[in-house]
Amino acid sequence: MRSGAWSRRRAPVLVAVAGALAAVLAGPLIGVGASALAAAVRPRVGVAFELAETSYRQEFSDAQIAEIEARGTEIVASRLGGRVGFVDYVVNDEAPYALEVSLDALDPTGLGIAREVGFHFALRGAAVSTGAKTYWTFRPREAWGEPIPEVEPLLEEIDRAFTGERADYAALVRSVLSQVRLSEACDLHPSLPSGWILPFTPEDICLDRGSILQIRHEVLSGGISAGVVLQARYSGETVDPDPSRRRLFCVPAAEEDRQLAAPLWTTPVEAVTATEVYLVEYEPLDAGCAQATELPTDVSFGGSP
Amino acid sequence: MEAGTQSGAGPSLQASVPSPPQPQPGVPPGAPPRRETAETSLLPRMIALVALGAAANLWSEQHLGLGIHDPKLLGAAGAALAAGTGLLDKVAGKAERESFGAALQRLVRPLLATPVLAILYLSLAIVAASYSSLSILPESGGRGSLDVRVVASEDPSYERRASGQGPLRIPLRVTSFGRAFRVECEGYLPRVVEVGPLWGARLVAGVDLKAPPSVLLRPSLEALRSLDSGGTLTLWKRDGDERVPLGAPVSQRSSFLVGPPRPIPAEASTRWQLELTAARLEPAEAARVLLEWGNPARVELDEPLLPGMWIEAEVRTRSPANRLKARAEFEVGEQPLTEIALPDVRSPDA
């Protein structure tokens, strides 16, 4: 009896250990054969920077504001491109998503004159929730009284803010860019190691291990369609002599996902469809794949991306 | 000696044979004797002449600053006269004394003639009715020299100027019923004063001449930051529908004092502290702003602020934006110090 109870209690632990062992053993090139999944392109996100804080705007002419917003947009796109490389940031171009970055008071309608000023990030686009927002501090409340610099120093300060310690890229991905659909399709790999094959190479989306993806499925069972949302962790690549044909392979991120995913591997392939893939936690690949957008030549400042 | 002999024989003869009185030269025979007439009529004339001299001295002293007014000097002159007279009595003989008296009589007598006295009195009256003066005394405690310009109200071409450290006396042409003058003394408000004959007029700086009012301009917190970022403060005078700039724009993070320096009331600091608390400023920033508001920068204007002037004060953001940041419009009062807050202006273009 005791032995049976012990086995029942420890069974999930053993499964988890086995899963983790399988993931560790998987390595960059796991034992998953070549995939015929066509390579997808990185999603495009249009970037727009706005100088919204009223007292800041008053210090500049209309032409200066236009210049700050145009060059600020380029700075933001460049810095995001250098740090969060799983999307393409475009400026002045059509894109399915729009990332609006506005420099405004933390609470524009709040009481008191001395207010903290920072960057408000908001994502617009199809199927994007209104809560896709985050905020970075630009100038804390205690620095409210500092003079507002001229155009060039202000752009330098904005640039420094995107490379400084207040730049919380993890929060940006978690709260905002996680709503950018990475792919509309991925292949299920039911056999061991069970997981998903994504239509990218690691370099395509500049993804390193530790990144967590969210995969949404549609499961048909008894004529009823049900949605299943699981989190997956980048584990390695499929085996292919042609590196450009290797694809990302992901396994369930946690034990809970492993248990929820288990029925999927036994369901007929035609009854399960992975419909959407999102990235919720991002670890950039340190391989120079995240390229900062080249700034115009008249932007003479800035640190390393 | 001959005269002594004659005079010695005379009384005896007159005593023995009284001779009828001889008619005096110029006196018709039979007319009543004029003995003692000259002496009795000279005294009041002498008094009248002395009074005229005293009046002239007083007038001169009052309006020109020239005259004998020192009691010691007057006493010394009297003592010298008495001593000279006594010395003359001791040293000179009777004949010399009579000769000196006759000479003195010849000298003074014309002045005592009625027409001469009348002319002298008339002349003094005309001068006293036509000329007067304005005296300006410096402020107690002194604030340096006075620089005064006096202009006749009805005739701006009639102008007198004076400057100096001590009391100033400015002779002026007036009429018998007085004349109005505009007094412009540097550092004080202009004033119109009626200068009458005889007494003139006297003004005491700081009492009769008021210092111009001062205005403390206190920019809002955002306006202070704009000034720190290169913004400017400009003062305008409203002249009907027109605005006339009162000086060059000032660019400095500070409050501003227009007019003579004045102490800022202590209660102002308490009120400002409340304002800063309501603005939710950090303590360090609030302390900084309090110090800036309490130590205003002096602003020199092209013309002094006068009570009744309508003033517009504007803080604008730096060029080229040049947006209106804070503004106040006010009428200059007569209070020594008025505090004017410059509140933010939310312009629709920004």
Contacts between the chains, C-beta under 8 A, distances in Angstrom:
chain1	res1	chain2	res2	distance
A	54	B	346	7.4
A	54	B	350	6.3
A	55	B	222	5.3
A	55	B	225	7.2
A	55	B	226	7.9
A	57	B	350	4.5
A	58	B	226	7.2
A	58	B	317	5.2
A	58	B	321	6.7
A	58	B	323	4.7
A	58	B	325	6.2
A	58	B	347	7.1
A	58	B	350	4.3
A	59	B	226	6.7
A	59	B	229	5.6
A	59	B	231	7.9
A	59	B	317	5.0
A	59	B	318	6.5
A	59	B	321	5.8
A	59	B	323	7.8
A	60	B	321	5.1
A	61	B	320	4.6
A	61	B	321	4.5
A	61	B	322	7.7
A	62	B	349	7.8
A	63	B	320	7.8
A	64	B	320	7.2
A	64	B	321	6.9
A	111	B	280	6.7
A	112	B	278	7.6
A	112	B	279	5.6
A	112	B	280	3.1
A	112	B	281	7.8
A	113	B	220	8.0
A	113	B	221	5.1
A	113	B	222	6.6
A	113	B	279	4.2
A	113	B	280	7.2
A	113	B	281	7.3
A	114	B	221	7.3
A	114	B	279	6.1
A	114	B	280	5.7
A	114	B	281	4.8
A	114	B	282	6.7
A	114	B	285	6.6
A	141	B	282	6.5
A	142	B	282	4.6
A	142	B	284	7.1
A	142	B	285	6.8
A	144	B	225	8.0
A	144	B	281	7.8
A	144	B	282	7.8
A	144	B	285	6.9
A	145	B	221	7.3
A	145	B	224	7.4
A	145	B	225	5.8
A	145	B	228	7.8
A	145	B	281	7.8
A	145	B	285	4.9
A	145	B	288	7.1
A	145	B	289	7.4
A	146	B	225	7.7
A	146	B	228	8.0
A	147	B	225	6.3
A	147	B	228	4.2
A	147	B	229	4.1
A	147	B	230	7.8
A	147	B	253	8.0
A	148	B	225	6.8
A	148	B	226	7.9
A	148	B	229	4.6
A	149	B	229	7.6
A	150	B	230	7.8
